[in-house]
């Protein structure tokens, strides 16, 4: 195609095919037509062409544009979460509490339902193994439990 005087971007059908069907970027279309990015953007807007690409499952985890290394601190609870989608107790987003992972690594197995992890210094983001302790509740129950170290009451179940 002759690039000189390529004003195909005036044609709605041509622009629709390039942008939505061939999935060419605005920059590539602009290069092909020898015009600026803004020119193509404005014509897309004028023709009310909005690309509706399907969600790309390949952009999960490390490939996601806002990936932060798979670790974040929940500002509400104060706990640190780590991305580990293969873990049996991960949440629906694939994250597990870091203190549980640290203790599981230390003891060499997954924690059981009647084992909880206690932070000795009460700092929920301090997940050093010497600050963590397993508290065995006994048989799983739905009653209230009082932590023997900090006397905090919480529910199990």
C-alpha positions as CSV (number, residue, x, y, z in Angstrom):
1,X,0.0,0.0,0.0
2,X,1.3,3.4,-0.9
3,X,2.0,5.3,2.3
4,X,2.0,8.7,0.7
5,X,-1.3,10.5,1.1
6,X,-2.9,7.5,2.8
7,X,-6.1,9.0,4.2
8,X,-7.9,5.8,4.8
9,X,-8.4,6.9,8.4
10,X,-11.2,9.1,7.0
11,X,-13.1,5.8,6.3
12,X,-14.9,4.5,9.3
13,X,-15.0,0.9,8.0
14,X,-11.3,0.9,7.2
15,X,-10.4,2.3,10.6
16,X,-12.7,-0.2,12.4
17,X,-11.0,-3.1,10.6
18,X,-7.5,-1.9,11.4
19,X,-8.2,-1.1,15.1
20,X,-10.8,-3.7,16.2
21,X,-10.3,-6.6,13.9
22,X,-6.6,-6.6,13.1
23,X,-5.9,-5.2,16.6
24,X,-3.4,-2.7,15.3
25,X,-2.4,0.0,17.8
26,X,-3.1,3.6,17.3
27,X,0.6,4.2,16.8
28,X,0.9,1.6,14.0
29,X,-2.2,3.0,12.2
30,X,-0.7,6.5,12.5
31,X,2.6,5.3,11.1
32,X,0.9,3.6,8.2
33,X,-1.1,6.8,7.4
34,X,1.9,9.1,8.1
35,X,0.0,11.1,10.6
36,X,0.3,11.7,14.3
37,X,-1.1,9.5,17.1
38,X,-3.5,12.3,18.1
39,X,-5.0,12.4,14.6
40,X,-6.0,8.7,14.7
41,X,-7.2,9.0,18.2
42,X,-9.5,11.8,17.3
43,X,-10.9,10.0,14.3
44,X,-11.6,6.9,16.4
45,X,-13.4,9.1,18.9
46,X,-15.3,10.9,16.1
47,X,-16.5,7.5,14.7
48,X,-17.2,6.3,18.3
49,X,-15.0,3.3,17.8
50,X,-14.1,1.8,21.2
51,X,-12.1,-1.4,21.1
52,X,-13.5,-4.2,23.1
53,X,-10.7,-6.7,23.5
54,X,-11.3,-9.8,25.5
55,X,-9.6,-10.1,28.9
56,X,-6.2,-11.4,28.4
57,X,-5.6,-14.3,30.9
58,X,-1.9,-14.1,30.1
59,X,-1.6,-10.8,32.0
60,X,-1.9,-12.4,35.5
61,X,0.7,-12.3,38.2
62,X,4.2,-11.2,37.1
63,X,2.9,-10.2,33.6
64,X,0.2,-7.9,35.0
65,X,0.8,-4.2,34.4
66,X,0.4,-3.3,38.1
67,X,2.3,-6.2,39.6
68,X,3.9,-5.3,42.9
69,X,5.9,-8.4,43.5
70,X,3.1,-10.5,44.9
71,X,3.2,-9.1,48.4
72,X,1.1,-6.5,50.0
73,X,0.0,-5.3,53.4
74,X,-3.7,-5.1,54.2
75,X,-4.2,-1.7,55.7
76,X,-7.4,-2.7,57.5
77,X,-6.1,-5.9,59.3
78,X,-2.4,-5.1,59.3
79,X,-1.4,-8.5,58.0
80,X,0.9,-9.2,55.0
81,X,-0.4,-11.3,52.1
82,X,1.7,-13.2,49.6
83,X,0.7,-14.4,46.1
84,X,0.7,-18.2,46.1
85,X,-2.2,-19.5,44.0
86,X,-1.2,-23.1,44.4
87,X,-1.6,-23.0,48.2
88,X,-4.7,-25.0,49.5
89,X,-5.8,-22.2,51.7
90,X,-5.3,-19.2,49.3
91,X,-8.1,-16.8,48.9
92,X,-10.0,-16.3,45.6
93,X,-7.3,-13.9,44.4
94,X,-4.5,-16.4,45.1
95,X,-3.1,-14.8,48.3
96,X,-2.1,-16.4,51.6
97,X,-1.2,-14.8,54.9
98,X,2.6,-14.5,55.1
99,X,2.9,-15.6,58.7
100,X,1.2,-18.8,57.9
101,X,3.6,-19.5,55.0
102,X,6.6,-18.7,57.2
103,X,5.5,-21.1,59.8
104,X,4.6,-23.8,57.3
105,X,8.0,-23.5,55.8
106,X,9.6,-23.7,59.2
107,X,7.7,-26.9,60.3
108,X,7.8,-28.4,56.8
109,X,4.0,-29.0,56.4
110,X,0.7,-27.1,55.9
111,X,-1.0,-25.9,59.1
112,X,-4.1,-27.7,60.3
113,X,-7.4,-26.1,60.9
114,X,-7.0,-26.2,64.7
115,X,-3.6,-24.4,64.6
116,X,-3.3,-20.6,64.5
117,X,-0.2,-18.4,64.4
118,X,0.4,-15.9,67.1
119,X,2.6,-12.8,66.8
120,X,4.5,-12.6,70.1
121,X,5.2,-8.9,69.8
122,X,1.7,-8.2,68.6
123,X,3.0,-6.6,65.3
124,X,1.0,-8.3,62.6
125,X,3.6,-7.5,59.9
126,X,6.6,-8.9,61.8
127,X,6.7,-12.3,60.3
128,X,10.2,-13.4,61.5
129,X,10.1,-17.0,62.6
130,X,11.3,-16.1,66.2
131,X,8.3,-13.8,66.5
132,X,5.8,-16.5,65.5
133,X,4.3,-19.2,67.5
134,X,1.8,-22.0,66.8
135,X,-1.2,-22.1,69.2
136,X,-2.9,-25.5,69.2
137,X,-6.6,-25.0,69.9
138,X,-7.4,-28.7,70.3
139,X,-10.4,-30.1,68.5
140,X,-11.8,-27.7,65.9
141,X,-14.7,-25.8,67.4
142,X,-16.9,-22.7,66.8
143,X,-16.5,-21.2,70.3
144,X,-14.6,-18.2,71.5
145,X,-10.9,-18.7,72.2
146,X,-8.7,-16.5,74.5
147,X,-5.1,-16.3,73.4
148,X,-2.9,-17.3,76.3
149,X,-0.3,-14.7,75.5
150,X,-2.2,-11.5,74.7
151,X,-5.6,-12.4,76.2
152,X,-7.3,-11.3,73.0
153,X,-10.6,-13.1,72.4
154,X,-11.4,-14.4,68.9
155,X,-13.7,-16.9,67.2
156,X,-12.7,-20.1,65.7
157,X,-14.7,-22.0,63.1
